[in-house]
Amino acid sequence: MRLIFIVCLVFNLVYVGIGLFLQHGTVVKVALPVGEDYQPFKLYSELGEKEHSALMALLRPSAVEKVDASETISVIDKQAELCWAIGPIGDELTKGQLQNRFDAAGIDVEFKALRNKTGEDYWVYLGPYSSKKEALRKLRQLQANQVDSFHISTGDLKNGISLGVFKNRARADQLQRKYISLGYGVKLKVVERFGSVFWAVGAQNAALTIDKVYENLHSDFSYLENRKLVCKTLANAESFH
């Protein structure tokens, strides 16, 4: 009995102590920071009609522009489209003959003119001199010594004296050595010659026909080449070199 009494007494004292503590204790309140963009939390069922529509718009997959595969292939094919080119054609006469052959075969053809180096000339000369007066004085001296010579009146060698222009390098070198041995300060200049060459070009859709025509052309014009080029590169002269 005594033990039960003591346990009950202790229990009552503890209960009274807890009650007093809760009655006089300090309660600390914590305020959560609220920013300018803070929005109160809502359940889906609490959303209004406008809020519901806005949420659905955010969740809806973004529209992706669809590209037709056939259009993509068409662009690629156009970029890689092949054309044929037959040439080089060195003169207008041959160009006219080939035009007639293409017309007879029913092939549409366009002739593309290209500037092409055709060779070199070798110019043997003196000077140029500081003035026309000095050049003419030198010219009279040369002609008095029976040297074929001419006054150069224009160009990079203006007021120089021309001793001759040769297609053969050996002849030009020989003349230069001759006059150097006679005490003249003779020089030699390489002058490139350019002319126009033509290439006949057309679309690859006539490939079977053009290959047959080329075989016939090649029997008469063995130097002609038949090339397959990407059409959009035809504007570049380097494609033909």
Summary of the structure (lengths in Angstrom):
residues: 241
radius of gyration: 49.1
end to end distance: 123.9
largest distance: 163.7
contacts: 536
relative contact order: 0.17
helix: 46%
strand: 24%
